[in-house]
Amino acid sequence: MTKLLEVSALTVGYGEAVALDAISFDVARGEFITFIGPNGAGKTTLLNSLMGVLRQKSGTVSFKGEDLGTLKPETRVARGIVIVPERRELFPQLSVEDHLRLGAFLRRREGRAILDAGLERIYALLPKLKERRRQLAGTLSGGEQQMVAVGRALMAEPQLLMLDEPSTGLAPRITEEIFEAIARLKADGMTAIIVEQNAHLAFSVADRGFVLEVGNVVASGAADELRQDPRVLAAYLGAGDRYRDA
Ligand code: ATP
């Protein structure tokens, strides 16, 4: 069976510096995978490269059997690849609902009724957004902003959802709420790549994981096995781990 996403020897750099060194992996439909690793490991670079924001130096990325080559980000969105950026990138003066409708921009010809049904699905998944639907994004808490970013991405009806450190800067309670919503998406059959510094959270929703360090995959496997790996335990899951968020 063709995988939804197949990445082969992907190498990405900034000038002469190599940020990702010949990374290979694949993602099946309905699978959640995670990349964990410290600051600067190359996690954001990976997602930006899959999104087409960064161009690869070498290697191939194919999605539904199609080589994405140099396709632009908006074309990749139309193909079904959507990112929730770490910095959320909201418009402070636009309301929650404006953001959600913007997320469906490429689906605008599908008609109001279909898009309204999509909105209701997002509100069912993230009820806080419904309460805040008229509120301006600039006045929302960090957790609410993250929910808007997730909701906006979902309005594009992604086939592959990419989440860049969804827990960054958020209090544990709100992070938990967001990961509960992510778990519900998984139960509904979504396919996702989640990049996280918080390995506990990442492994709570992922089927498989990859440990990225300075542009290389240094360990990988089923999430349940990886969380028992002594190196992963020592560096990412122990009480005194180096990288775990508060
Ligand atoms: P973080 O958790 O801090 O977001 P990360 O794992 O996402 O880390 P990247 O942001 O992908 O890591 O960075 C990988 C490497 O590429 C780092 O060495 C970083 O300094 C470098 N890098 C990232 N962006 C740029 C850029 N725009 N120009 C030059 N180097 C960059």
py3Dmol code that shows the C-alpha trace and the ligand (Angstrom):
import py3Dmol

protein = """\
ATOM      1  CA  MET A   1       0.000   0.000   0.000  1.00  0.00           C
ATOM      2  CA  THR A   2       1.233   3.455  -0.825  1.00  0.00           C
ATOM      3  CA  LYS A   3       1.933   5.468   2.255  1.00  0.00           C
ATOM      4  CA  LEU A   4       0.246   8.831   2.599  1.00  0.00           C
ATOM      5  CA  LEU A   5       3.634  10.518   2.984  1.00  0.00           C
ATOM      6  CA  GLU A   6       7.018   9.137   2.001  1.00  0.00           C
ATOM      7  CA  VAL A   7      10.157  11.079   2.792  1.00  0.00           C
ATOM      8  CA  SER A   8      13.438   9.833   1.421  1.00  0.00           C
ATOM      9  CA  ALA A   9      16.912  11.144   2.266  1.00  0.00           C
ATOM     10  CA  LEU A  10      15.556  14.630   2.867  1.00  0.00           C
ATOM     11  CA  THR A  11      18.375  17.093   3.347  1.00  0.00           C
ATOM     12  CA  VAL A  12      17.689  20.716   4.198  1.00  0.00           C
ATOM     13  CA  GLY A  13      20.076  23.480   5.122  1.00  0.00           C
ATOM     14  CA  TYR A  14      20.493  27.155   5.659  1.00  0.00           C
ATOM     15  CA  GLY A  15      23.342  28.267   3.433  1.00  0.00           C
ATOM     16  CA  GLU A  16      26.176  25.845   4.099  1.00  0.00           C
ATOM     17  CA  ALA A  17      24.733  24.636   7.417  1.00  0.00           C
ATOM     18  CA  VAL A  18      22.883  21.332   7.234  1.00  0.00           C
ATOM     19  CA  ALA A  19      19.777  21.365   9.459  1.00  0.00           C
ATOM     20  CA  LEU A  20      18.377  17.993   8.335  1.00  0.00           C
ATOM     21  CA  ASP A  21      20.765  15.329   7.167  1.00  0.00           C
ATOM     22  CA  ALA A  22      19.180  12.724   4.848  1.00  0.00           C
ATOM     23  CA  ILE A  23      16.064  11.987   6.896  1.00  0.00           C
ATOM     24  CA  SER A  24      13.809   9.140   5.732  1.00  0.00           C
ATOM     25  CA  PHE A  25      10.424   8.101   7.121  1.00  0.00           C
ATOM     26  CA  ASP A  26       6.885   7.460   6.039  1.00  0.00           C
ATOM     27  CA  VAL A  27       3.416   8.005   7.418  1.00  0.00           C
ATOM     28  CA  ALA A  28       0.428   5.765   6.770  1.00  0.00           C
ATOM     29  CA  ARG A  29      -3.122   7.076   6.669  1.00  0.00           C
ATOM     30  CA  GLY A  30      -4.572   7.339  10.142  1.00  0.00           C
ATOM     31  CA  GLU A  31      -1.163   7.242  11.779  1.00  0.00           C
ATOM     32  CA  PHE A  32       0.201   9.799  14.229  1.00  0.00           C
ATOM     33  CA  ILE A  33       3.942  10.158  14.324  1.00  0.00           C
ATOM     34  CA  THR A  34       6.050  12.421  16.452  1.00  0.00           C
ATOM     35  CA  PHE A  35       9.483  13.957  16.231  1.00  0.00           C
ATOM     36  CA  ILE A  36      10.949  14.843  19.576  1.00  0.00           C
ATOM     37  CA  GLY A  37      14.278  16.487  20.229  1.00  0.00           C
ATOM     38  CA  PRO A  38      15.934  19.501  21.805  1.00  0.00           C
ATOM     39  CA  ASN A  39      16.021  23.085  20.585  1.00  0.00           C
ATOM     40  CA  GLY A  40      17.774  23.353  17.272  1.00  0.00           C
ATOM     41  CA  ALA A  41      17.410  19.650  16.396  1.00  0.00           C
ATOM     42  CA  GLY A  42      15.698  20.477  13.114  1.00  0.00           C
ATOM     43  CA  LYS A  43      12.061  19.781  13.994  1.00  0.00           C
ATOM     44  CA  THR A  44      10.641  23.058  12.705  1.00  0.00           C
ATOM     45  CA  THR A  45      12.913  22.836   9.687  1.00  0.00           C
ATOM     46  CA  LEU A  46      11.380  19.457   8.890  1.00  0.00           C
ATOM     47  CA  LEU A  47       7.813  20.740   9.009  1.00  0.00           C
ATOM     48  CA  ASN A  48       8.660  23.879   7.048  1.00  0.00           C
ATOM     49  CA  SER A  49      10.323  21.780   4.419  1.00  0.00           C
ATOM     50  CA  LEU A  50       7.323  19.411   4.140  1.00  0.00           C
ATOM     51  CA  MET A  51       5.122  22.499   3.856  1.00  0.00           C
ATOM     52  CA  GLY A  52       7.266  23.854   1.008  1.00  0.00           C
ATOM     53  CA  VAL A  53       8.330  26.962   2.928  1.00  0.00           C
ATOM     54  CA  LEU A  54      11.921  25.746   2.766  1.00  0.00           C
ATOM     55  CA  ARG A  55      13.385  24.074  -0.262  1.00  0.00           C
ATOM     56  CA  GLN A  56      15.254  20.813   0.186  1.00  0.00           C
ATOM     57  CA  LYS A  57      18.863  20.482  -0.948  1.00  0.00           C
ATOM     58  CA  SER A  58      18.278  16.862  -1.902  1.00  0.00           C
ATOM     59  CA  GLY A  59      15.946  13.955  -1.284  1.00  0.00           C
ATOM     60  CA  THR A  60      12.289  13.485  -2.139  1.00  0.00           C
ATOM     61  CA  VAL A  61       8.944  14.023  -0.475  1.00  0.00           C
ATOM     62  CA  SER A  62       5.942  12.305  -1.957  1.00  0.00           C
ATOM     63  CA  PHE A  63       2.362  12.686  -0.849  1.00  0.00           C
ATOM     64  CA  LYS A  64      -0.324  10.286  -2.041  1.00  0.00           C
ATOM     65  CA  GLY A  65       2.244   8.964  -4.504  1.00  0.00           C
ATOM     66  CA  GLU A  66       3.008  12.389  -5.997  1.00  0.00           C
ATOM     67  CA  ASP A  67       6.510  13.841  -5.786  1.00  0.00           C
ATOM     68  CA  LEU A  68       5.968  17.284  -4.252  1.00  0.00           C
ATOM     69  CA  GLY A  69       9.202  18.593  -5.762  1.00  0.00           C
ATOM     70  CA  THR A  70       9.158  22.383  -5.575  1.00  0.00           C
ATOM     71  CA  LEU A  71       5.397  22.804  -5.107  1.00  0.00           C
ATOM     72  CA  LYS A  72       4.540  25.996  -3.245  1.00  0.00           C
ATOM     73  CA  PRO A  73       2.988  25.972   0.241  1.00  0.00           C
ATOM     74  CA  GLU A  74      -0.483  26.978  -0.998  1.00  0.00           C
ATOM     75  CA  THR A  75      -0.462  24.176  -3.548  1.00  0.00           C
ATOM     76  CA  ARG A  76       0.500  21.732  -0.783  1.00  0.00           C
ATOM     77  CA  VAL A  77      -2.388  23.017   1.327  1.00  0.00           C
ATOM     78  CA  ALA A  78      -4.693  22.345  -1.612  1.00  0.00           C
ATOM     79  CA  ARG A  79      -3.258  18.804  -1.768  1.00  0.00           C
ATOM     80  CA  GLY A  80      -4.156  18.311   1.907  1.00  0.00           C
ATOM     81  CA  ILE A  81      -1.011  19.186   3.897  1.00  0.00           C
ATOM     82  CA  VAL A  82      -1.651  21.804   6.574  1.00  0.00           C
ATOM     83  CA  ILE A  83       0.521  23.126   9.393  1.00  0.00           C
ATOM     84  CA  VAL A  84      -0.258  24.615  12.782  1.00  0.00           C
ATOM     85  CA  PRO A  85       2.804  26.840  13.182  1.00  0.00           C
ATOM     86  CA  GLU A  86       4.575  27.091  16.512  1.00  0.00           C
ATOM     87  CA  ARG A  87       4.117  30.858  16.591  1.00  0.00           C
ATOM     88  CA  ARG A  88       0.425  30.426  15.744  1.00  0.00           C
ATOM     89  CA  GLU A  89       0.537  33.399  13.384  1.00  0.00           C
ATOM     90  CA  LEU A  90      -2.865  34.879  14.120  1.00  0.00           C
ATOM     91  CA  PHE A  91      -4.186  38.296  13.149  1.00  0.00           C
ATOM     92  CA  PRO A  92      -4.804  40.218  16.414  1.00  0.00           C
ATOM     93  CA  GLN A  93      -7.635  42.275  14.907  1.00  0.00           C
ATOM     94  CA  LEU A  94      -9.589  39.359  13.489  1.00  0.00           C
ATOM     95  CA  SER A  95     -12.108  37.347  15.463  1.00  0.00           C
ATOM     96  CA  VAL A  96     -11.939  33.653  16.228  1.00  0.00           C
ATOM     97  CA  GLU A  97     -14.549  32.917  13.600  1.00  0.00           C
ATOM     98  CA  ASP A  98     -12.794  35.082  10.990  1.00  0.00           C
ATOM     99  CA  HIS A  99      -9.701  32.906  11.479  1.00  0.00           C
ATOM    100  CA  LEU A 100     -11.676  29.717  11.086  1.00  0.00           C
ATOM    101  CA  ARG A 101     -13.301  30.995   7.894  1.00  0.00           C
ATOM    102  CA  LEU A 102      -9.869  32.054   6.589  1.00  0.00           C
ATOM    103  CA  GLY A 103      -8.673  28.497   7.137  1.00  0.00           C
ATOM    104  CA  ALA A 104     -11.293  27.387   4.620  1.00  0.00           C
ATOM    105  CA  PHE A 105     -10.187  29.963   2.037  1.00  0.00           C
ATOM    106  CA  LEU A 106      -9.248  27.352  -0.546  1.00  0.00           C
ATOM    107  CA  ARG A 107     -12.650  25.681  -0.037  1.00  0.00           C
ATOM    108  CA  ARG A 108     -14.612  28.910  -0.542  1.00  0.00           C
ATOM    109  CA  ARG A 109     -16.433  27.605  -3.597  1.00  0.00           C
ATOM    110  CA  GLU A 110     -17.927  24.728  -1.639  1.00  0.00           C
ATOM    111  CA  GLY A 111     -20.725  26.973  -0.419  1.00  0.00           C
ATOM    112  CA  ARG A 112     -21.813  28.463   2.864  1.00  0.00           C
ATOM    113  CA  ALA A 113     -23.744  25.461   4.163  1.00  0.00           C
ATOM    114  CA  ILE A 114     -20.773  23.106   3.861  1.00  0.00           C
ATOM    115  CA  LEU A 115     -18.411  25.594   5.467  1.00  0.00           C
ATOM    116  CA  ASP A 116     -20.875  26.286   8.287  1.00  0.00           C
ATOM    117  CA  ALA A 117     -21.065  22.556   8.955  1.00  0.00           C
ATOM    118  CA  GLY A 118     -17.257  22.530   9.093  1.00  0.00           C
ATOM    119  CA  LEU A 119     -17.340  25.380  11.613  1.00  0.00           C
ATOM    120  CA  GLU A 120     -19.767  23.464  13.808  1.00  0.00           C
ATOM    121  CA  ARG A 121     -17.453  20.439  13.762  1.00  0.00           C
ATOM    122  CA  ILE A 122     -14.581  22.627  14.961  1.00  0.00           C
ATOM    123  CA  TYR A 123     -16.782  24.122  17.683  1.00  0.00           C
ATOM    124  CA  ALA A 124     -17.773  20.637  18.816  1.00  0.00           C
ATOM    125  CA  LEU A 125     -14.102  19.643  19.017  1.00  0.00           C
ATOM    126  CA  LEU A 126     -12.979  22.866  20.699  1.00  0.00           C
ATOM    127  CA  PRO A 127     -16.028  24.265  22.524  1.00  0.00           C
ATOM    128  CA  LYS A 128     -14.045  27.167  23.941  1.00  0.00           C
ATOM    129  CA  LEU A 129     -13.799  28.565  20.418  1.00  0.00           C
ATOM    130  CA  LYS A 130     -17.563  28.701  20.148  1.00  0.00           C
ATOM    131  CA  GLU A 131     -17.812  30.685  23.390  1.00  0.00           C
ATOM    132  CA  ARG A 132     -15.190  33.071  22.042  1.00  0.00           C
ATOM    133  CA  ARG A 133     -16.268  33.115  18.409  1.00  0.00           C
ATOM    134  CA  ARG A 134     -16.664  36.927  18.231  1.00  0.00           C
ATOM    135  CA  GLN A 135     -13.586  37.730  20.342  1.00  0.00           C
ATOM    136  CA  LEU A 136     -10.538  39.263  18.671  1.00  0.00           C
ATOM    137  CA  ALA A 137      -7.566  36.909  18.522  1.00  0.00           C
ATOM    138  CA  GLY A 138      -5.255  39.524  20.056  1.00  0.00           C
ATOM    139  CA  THR A 139      -7.251  39.418  23.284  1.00  0.00           C
ATOM    140  CA  LEU A 140      -7.214  35.618  23.697  1.00  0.00           C
ATOM    141  CA  SER A 141      -5.039  33.663  26.110  1.00  0.00           C
ATOM    142  CA  GLY A 142      -2.115  31.671  24.703  1.00  0.00           C
ATOM    143  CA  GLY A 143      -4.047  28.416  24.973  1.00  0.00           C
ATOM    144  CA  GLU A 144      -7.076  29.869  23.231  1.00  0.00           C
ATOM    145  CA  GLN A 145      -4.819  31.187  20.490  1.00  0.00           C
ATOM    146  CA  GLN A 146      -3.371  27.717  20.035  1.00  0.00           C
ATOM    147  CA  MET A 147      -6.911  26.357  19.718  1.00  0.00           C
ATOM    148  CA  VAL A 148      -7.666  28.952  17.039  1.00  0.00           C
ATOM    149  CA  ALA A 149      -4.542  27.916  15.144  1.00  0.00           C
ATOM    150  CA  VAL A 150      -5.600  24.263  15.324  1.00  0.00           C
ATOM    151  CA  GLY A 151      -9.175  25.096  14.311  1.00  0.00           C
ATOM    152  CA  ARG A 152      -8.019  27.228  11.400  1.00  0.00           C
ATOM    153  CA  ALA A 153      -5.843  24.373  10.127  1.00  0.00           C
ATOM    154  CA  LEU A 154      -8.717  21.903  10.434  1.00  0.00           C
ATOM    155  CA  MET A 155     -11.019  24.159   8.415  1.00  0.00           C
ATOM    156  CA  ALA A 156      -8.777  23.437   5.425  1.00  0.00           C
ATOM    157  CA  GLU A 157      -9.808  19.759   5.791  1.00  0.00           C
ATOM    158  CA  PRO A 158      -6.244  18.444   5.955  1.00  0.00           C
ATOM    159  CA  GLN A 159      -5.347  14.893   5.109  1.00  0.00           C
ATOM    160  CA  LEU A 160      -2.023  15.384   6.873  1.00  0.00           C
ATOM    161  CA  LEU A 161      -2.031  17.723   9.861  1.00  0.00           C
ATOM    162  CA  MET A 162       1.339  18.968  11.094  1.00  0.00           C
ATOM    163  CA  LEU A 163       1.562  20.440  14.578  1.00  0.00           C
ATOM    164  CA  ASP A 164       4.684  22.357  15.572  1.00  0.00           C
ATOM    165  CA  GLU A 165       5.179  22.200  19.333  1.00  0.00           C
ATOM    166  CA  PRO A 166       1.541  22.689  20.302  1.00  0.00           C
ATOM    167  CA  SER A 167       2.434  22.826  24.013  1.00  0.00           C
ATOM    168  CA  THR A 168       4.920  25.700  23.758  1.00  0.00           C
ATOM    169  CA  GLY A 169       4.383  28.349  26.382  1.00  0.00           C
ATOM    170  CA  LEU A 170       1.118  26.912  27.661  1.00  0.00           C
ATOM    171  CA  ALA A 171       0.052  25.998  31.179  1.00  0.00           C
ATOM    172  CA  PRO A 172      -0.306  22.239  31.798  1.00  0.00           C
ATOM    173  CA  ARG A 173      -4.105  22.378  32.111  1.00  0.00           C
ATOM    174  CA  ILE A 174      -4.638  24.070  28.763  1.00  0.00           C
ATOM    175  CA  THR A 175      -2.019  21.855  27.122  1.00  0.00           C
ATOM    176  CA  GLU A 176      -3.972  18.868  28.353  1.00  0.00           C
ATOM    177  CA  GLU A 177      -7.139  20.257  26.777  1.00  0.00           C
ATOM    178  CA  ILE A 178      -5.380  20.708  23.465  1.00  0.00           C
ATOM    179  CA  PHE A 179      -3.944  17.204  23.560  1.00  0.00           C
ATOM    180  CA  GLU A 180      -7.392  15.822  24.361  1.00  0.00           C
ATOM    181  CA  ALA A 181      -8.664  17.477  21.198  1.00  0.00           C
ATOM    182  CA  ILE A 182      -5.682  16.053  19.288  1.00  0.00           C
ATOM    183  CA  ALA A 183      -6.515  12.579  20.624  1.00  0.00           C
ATOM    184  CA  ARG A 184     -10.105  12.987  19.411  1.00  0.00           C
ATOM    185  CA  LEU A 185      -8.826  13.886  15.947  1.00  0.00           C
ATOM    186  CA  LYS A 186      -6.808  10.695  15.965  1.00  0.00           C
ATOM    187  CA  ALA A 187      -9.869   8.690  16.991  1.00  0.00           C
ATOM    188  CA  ASP A 188     -11.675  10.268  14.025  1.00  0.00           C
ATOM    189  CA  GLY A 189      -8.997   8.949  11.644  1.00  0.00           C
ATOM    190  CA  MET A 190      -6.787  12.006  11.124  1.00  0.00           C
ATOM    191  CA  THR A 191      -3.152  11.554  10.085  1.00  0.00           C
ATOM    192  CA  ALA A 192      -0.630  13.782  11.841  1.00  0.00           C
ATOM    193  CA  ILE A 193       2.984  14.683  12.432  1.00  0.00           C
ATOM    194  CA  ILE A 194       3.550  16.273  15.812  1.00  0.00           C
ATOM    195  CA  VAL A 195       6.785  17.944  16.721  1.00  0.00           C
ATOM    196  CA  GLU A 196       7.311  18.354  20.454  1.00  0.00           C
ATOM    197  CA  GLN A 197       9.910  19.042  23.060  1.00  0.00           C
ATOM    198  CA  ASN A 198       7.622  17.497  25.646  1.00  0.00           C
ATOM    199  CA  ALA A 199       8.082  13.790  24.980  1.00  0.00           C
ATOM    200  CA  HIS A 200       5.467  12.770  27.548  1.00  0.00           C
ATOM    201  CA  LEU A 201       2.796  14.631  25.638  1.00  0.00           C
ATOM    202  CA  ALA A 202       4.038  13.527  22.251  1.00  0.00           C
ATOM    203  CA  PHE A 203       4.038   9.836  23.197  1.00  0.00           C
ATOM    204  CA  SER A 204       0.558  10.160  24.685  1.00  0.00           C
ATOM    205  CA  VAL A 205      -0.928  10.533  21.199  1.00  0.00           C
ATOM    206  CA  ALA A 206       1.682   9.110  18.797  1.00  0.00           C
ATOM    207  CA  ASP A 207       1.835   5.635  17.284  1.00  0.00           C
ATOM    208  CA  ARG A 208       5.494   5.998  16.352  1.00  0.00           C
ATOM    209  CA  GLY A 209       8.243   8.364  17.307  1.00  0.00           C
ATOM    210  CA  PHE A 210      11.560   9.648  16.040  1.00  0.00           C
ATOM    211  CA  VAL A 211      14.242  11.289  18.125  1.00  0.00           C
ATOM    212  CA  LEU A 212      15.926  14.062  16.193  1.00  0.00           C
ATOM    213  CA  GLU A 213      19.276  15.440  17.313  1.00  0.00           C
ATOM    214  CA  VAL A 214      21.294  17.917  15.251  1.00  0.00           C
ATOM    215  CA  GLY A 215      19.557  17.011  12.035  1.00  0.00           C
ATOM    216  CA  ASN A 216      19.761  13.233  12.435  1.00  0.00           C
ATOM    217  CA  VAL A 217      17.316  10.584  13.590  1.00  0.00           C
ATOM    218  CA  VAL A 218      19.127   8.933  16.503  1.00  0.00           C
ATOM    219  CA  ALA A 219      16.310   6.615  17.616  1.00  0.00           C
ATOM    220  CA  SER A 220      12.916   5.595  16.279  1.00  0.00           C
ATOM    221  CA  GLY A 221      10.201   3.052  16.829  1.00  0.00           C
ATOM    222  CA  ALA A 222       6.734   2.435  18.173  1.00  0.00           C
ATOM    223  CA  ALA A 223       5.910   5.105  20.745  1.00  0.00           C
ATOM    224  CA  ASP A 224       5.373   2.458  23.427  1.00  0.00           C
ATOM    225  CA  GLU A 225       8.825   0.979  22.772  1.00  0.00           C
ATOM    226  CA  LEU A 226      10.578   4.299  22.386  1.00  0.00           C
ATOM    227  CA  ARG A 227       9.364   5.514  25.765  1.00  0.00           C
ATOM    228  CA  GLN A 228      11.174   2.489  27.315  1.00  0.00           C
ATOM    229  CA  ASP A 229      14.431   3.158  25.433  1.00  0.00           C
ATOM    230  CA  PRO A 230      17.109   3.935  28.031  1.00  0.00           C
ATOM    231  CA  ARG A 231      18.495   6.839  26.005  1.00  0.00           C
ATOM    232  CA  VAL A 232      15.055   8.349  25.563  1.00  0.00           C
ATOM    233  CA  LEU A 233      14.255   7.810  29.222  1.00  0.00           C
ATOM    234  CA  ALA A 234      17.464   9.480  30.304  1.00  0.00           C
ATOM    235  CA  ALA A 235      17.335  12.454  27.977  1.00  0.00           C
ATOM    236  CA  TYR A 236      13.623  13.097  27.504  1.00  0.00           C
ATOM    237  CA  LEU A 237      11.461  11.344  30.051  1.00  0.00           C
ATOM    238  CA  GLY A 238      13.378  11.198  33.310  1.00  0.00           C
ATOM    239  CA  ALA A 239      12.590  13.355  36.294  1.00  0.00           C
ATOM    240  CA  GLY A 240      15.747  15.300  35.604  1.00  0.00           C
ATOM    241  CA  ASP A 241      15.519  15.286  31.835  1.00  0.00           C
ATOM    242  CA  ARG A 242      17.120  18.076  29.963  1.00  0.00           C
ATOM    243  CA  TYR A 243      14.399  19.137  27.629  1.00  0.00           C
ATOM    244  CA  ARG A 244      11.080  18.558  29.266  1.00  0.00           C
ATOM    245  CA  ASP A 245       8.774  21.559  29.548  1.00  0.00           C
ATOM    246  CA  ALA A 246       7.428  22.540  32.938  1.00  0.00           C
TER     247      ALA A 246
END
"""
ligand_1 = """\
31
ATP
P 13.131 24.537 18.363
O 12.613 23.569 19.315
O 14.012 25.564 18.987
O 12.087 25.131 17.450
P 13.947 22.842 16.173
O 14.229 21.429 16.477
O 12.624 23.162 15.590
O 14.166 23.703 17.471
P 15.043 24.224 13.923
O 14.367 25.497 14.215
O 14.516 23.397 12.809
O 15.110 23.322 15.230
O 16.585 24.520 13.672
C 17.515 23.558 13.204
C 18.861 24.212 12.958
O 18.768 25.112 11.862
C 19.388 25.020 14.122
O 20.768 24.851 14.192
C 19.033 26.438 13.781
O 19.934 27.349 14.349
C 19.146 26.429 12.273
N 18.221 27.392 11.661
C 16.870 27.425 11.806
N 16.336 28.431 11.104
C 17.361 29.074 10.487
C 17.460 30.193 9.611
N 16.384 30.866 9.208
N 18.693 30.550 9.202
C 19.790 29.873 9.586
N 19.765 28.803 10.398
C 18.575 28.401 10.854
"""
view = py3Dmol.view(width=600, height=400)
view.addModel(protein, "pdb")
view.setStyle({"model": 0}, {"cartoon": {"style": "trace"}})
view.addModel(ligand_1, "xyz")
view.setStyle({"model": 1}, {"stick": {}})
view.zoomTo()
view.show()
